[in-house]
């Protein structure tokens, strides 16, 4: 997507008298009569309505002349939930205030997920103007939809789809329960296999079941604690400027929010781009005191992400610190939402929801978009019911500053089997927090991140995640039993199932057909039901065409990702990232070169 920039880059900030700079006419007609620009819930809806995206597709405009409708094809310039800007190279007989019907198809990636669809909607012409360039005169027409696109699609397209998805999900739950009843009946014939089957089904269904009861902590407009956003960065020249801008451009009191960027001695143009964006924000944000609220620091040598984060925490002046990855972009209300659970003094850390920014790039990114949504909205939401989220994700998470500093030395110097723990910093810090405090998930605190679109890089990332998951899961077994009994059982089941999965899949899909000459129909049916559960849940919550990629993801996982687990068992002490040149990666490359030179000699 290409959002249309506002006239002011800091359009979501409040000027010192408490008013917003971004109250415009666009979107206001679709807001309730009691709209209050200072009400957090109203502002969230308003920001969604006013957001515009660059577009380039044909638009058929139909003007009803009673005798014979006139049809003209235009080209779109930009589109929002509330309206569209179209242009023509010829003058058209269209007047301000005139009602027309327009038809067009929104391509994937033009607007947020769920809006890719054919549209046939009524609109009103609210503005007409011309622009002259070397190609001639272009005629522009701004149209306002009589009904917002989200309401239009909910009625026209997704109402039936979500109803069908709900029915199918209930059916899938029923079938899975029947299949597990079969496992109980035949348990005596193969205790190990059927026990695994019962545990795996119970774990999966329980996550989906408990996620139904998840609710966001509602916004209290009077709860606005001080927040320091820490952005560690290393060789992220392409995205760091946008990360900084979305962090500072938050709908939050300017005297209670600061942003600290820590560069871990980057070797590309990251520092140069940081300076450019900081200078740009300083120029426009003088009235917002940005020079006191936005700072950056460059480490004298590459020290690793954890030291970069702790350096930022020590510089922070507020009691809550938010960790944001350097390729992640915050929604304007992310900070206001993520701090709300901290009204409970027992809460030590909160994770926000991470969306995939580049989801429409290719098939791989679409698979990740579905997986990310289920991982957050279902898995983390279910854990949040028990105040025991086991991973406060790196793209967006919030902690109490004193707890981070209390565990900082152990976090920085953490080793596993004698090797420094250089990745999995989010899971590791979560374990430190979870020992003494509660952790949760706030679904309305949203950020988006850039995911790998290259299969090789993606597989390296997944291997790194599996190693850190295994390491930190083994650590968590030492204290997780002190949490709620049901959560402890879920955790242990969640540890056993992935580790044993490769053996079970090998037994069912290879050993049974080849040596016992039995077609694994029941096992394949289970995989199909798992894929349906994932896909239809995504359809129910998101109303998006991407739901079909849930089936492909399950197949991809069983054929490729699952078999990374045995490799992770025997290599989880490795400390290199595999996707960037950290000191550990450089050492690993040097060792590899030495081995190759010895072989060649």
Buried (B, 14 or more C-beta within 10 A) or exposed (E): BEEBEBEEBBBBBBEEEEEBBBEEEBBBBBBEEEBEBEBBEBBBBBBBBBBBBBBEBEBEBBBEEEEEEBEBEBBBBBBBBBBBBBBBEEEBEBEEEBEBBBBBEBEBBBBBBBBBBEBEBBBBBBEBEEEEEEEEEBBBBBBBBBBBBBEBBBEBBBEEBBEEBEEBBEEBBEBBEEBBEEBEEBBEEEEEBBEBBBBBBBBBBBBBEBBEEBEBBEBEEEEBEBBBBBBBBBBBBBBBBBBBBBBBBBBBBBBBBBBBBBBBBBEEBBBEBBEEBBEBBEEEBEEBEBEEBBBBEBBEEBBBBBBBBBBBBEBBEBEBBBBBBBBBBBBBBBBBBBBBBBEEEEBBBBBBBBBBBBBBBEEBBBBBBBBBBBBBBBBBBBBBBBBBBBBBBBBBBBBBBEBBBBBBEEBBEBEBEEBBBBBBBBBBBBBBBBBEBBBBBBBBBBBBBBBBBEEEBBBBBBBBBBBBBBBBBEBBEEEBEEBEEEBBBBBBBBBBBBBBBBBBBBBBBEEBEEEEEEEBEBBEEBBBBBBBBBBBBBBBBBBBBBBEBBBBBBEBBBEEBBBBBBEBEEEBEBBBBBBEBBBBBEEBEEEEEEEEEEEEE
